[in-house]
Amino acid sequence: MLPLPPGPGLPLEPPSKKPSLTTCSPLLLAANWASCFHWAITLSATRILLCDFLVLGTTST
């Protein structure tokens, strides 16, 4: 017996299982953003401390 063709309203192919931004969990997206902000804050603080060190020298009071 031959398989029946898809009827009206049925998809021709099953939906893709690849994750996309619409299927990612909110917690995963929040973790990614937190990681980005962590690195931005760390690099900013490092830049500020390095500039202070270069401008003021090693003998700051």
GROMACS elastic network, one bead per residue, 0.5 to 0.9 nm:
[ bonds ]
;  ai    aj funct       b0    kb
    4     7     6  0.82994   500
    5    12     6  0.86813   500
    6     9     6  0.81683   500
    6    10     6  0.57859   500
    6    11     6  0.71344   500
    6    12     6  0.65299   500
    7    10     6  0.56805   500
    7    11     6  0.85400   500
    8    11     6  0.84945   500
   10    13     6  0.87732   500
   11    14     6  0.66193   500
   11    15     6  0.80648   500
   13    16     6  0.84537   500
   14    17     6  0.88021   500
   16    19     6  0.83990   500
   18    23     6  0.87954   500
   19    22     6  0.79129   500
   19    23     6  0.57842   500
   19    24     6  0.63600   500
   20    23     6  0.52433   500
   20    24     6  0.61291   500
   21    24     6  0.53646   500
   21    25     6  0.85202   500
   21    29     6  0.85271   500
   22    25     6  0.82721   500
   23    26     6  0.89791   500
   24    27     6  0.83487   500
   24    28     6  0.66984   500
   24    29     6  0.70175   500
   25    28     6  0.53245   500
   25    29     6  0.65585   500
   25    30     6  0.87368   500
   26    29     6  0.51097   500
   26    30     6  0.60556   500
   26    31     6  0.85631   500
   27    31     6  0.60891   500
   27    32     6  0.86382   500
   28    31     6  0.50961   500
   28    32     6  0.63121   500
   28    33     6  0.87597   500
   29    32     6  0.51507   500
   29    33     6  0.63106   500
   29    34     6  0.86151   500
   30    33     6  0.51541   500
   30    34     6  0.60527   500
   30    35     6  0.85959   500
   31    34     6  0.50435   500
   31    35     6  0.62043   500
   31    36     6  0.87373   500
   32    35     6  0.51927   500
   32    36     6  0.64300   500
   32    37     6  0.88331   500
   33    36     6  0.50678   500
   33    37     6  0.62233   500
   33    38     6  0.85303   500
   34    37     6  0.51341   500
   34    38     6  0.60277   500
   34    39     6  0.87018   500
   35    38     6  0.50474   500
   35    39     6  0.63858   500
   35    40     6  0.86931   500
   36    39     6  0.53304   500
   36    40     6  0.62385   500
   36    41     6  0.87464   500
   37    41     6  0.61172   500
   37    42     6  0.84734   500
   38    41     6  0.53224   500
   38    42     6  0.61356   500
   38    43     6  0.86361   500
   39    42     6  0.50014   500
   39    43     6  0.60078   500
   39    44     6  0.83947   500
   40    43     6  0.53086   500
   40    44     6  0.60753   500
   40    45     6  0.86247   500
   41    44     6  0.50972   500
   41    45     6  0.61270   500
   41    46     6  0.85523   500
   42    45     6  0.52719   500
   42    46     6  0.61777   500
   42    47     6  0.86612   500
   43    46     6  0.50410   500
   43    47     6  0.61303   500
   43    48     6  0.86594   500
   44    47     6  0.51324   500
   44    48     6  0.62769   500
   44    49     6  0.87157   500
   45    48     6  0.51238   500
   45    49     6  0.61872   500
   45    50     6  0.85218   500
   46    49     6  0.52129   500
   46    50     6  0.60283   500
   46    51     6  0.85446   500
   47    50     6  0.51225   500
   47    51     6  0.60893   500
   47    52     6  0.85644   500
   48    51     6  0.52173   500
   48    52     6  0.61864   500
   48    53     6  0.86159   500
   49    52     6  0.50983   500
   49    53     6  0.61367   500
   49    54     6  0.86622   500
   50    53     6  0.50484   500
   50    54     6  0.61959   500
   50    55     6  0.86020   500
   51    54     6  0.51052   500
   51    55     6  0.60175   500
   51    56     6  0.83239   500
   52    55     6  0.51954   500
   52    56     6  0.57027   500
   52    57     6  0.76023   500
   53    56     6  0.54627   500
   53    57     6  0.51741   500
   53    58     6  0.63886   500
   53    60     6  0.85934   500
   54    57     6  0.54075   500
   54    58     6  0.81016   500
   56    59     6  0.71718   500
   56    60     6  0.62129   500
   57    60     6  0.67044   500
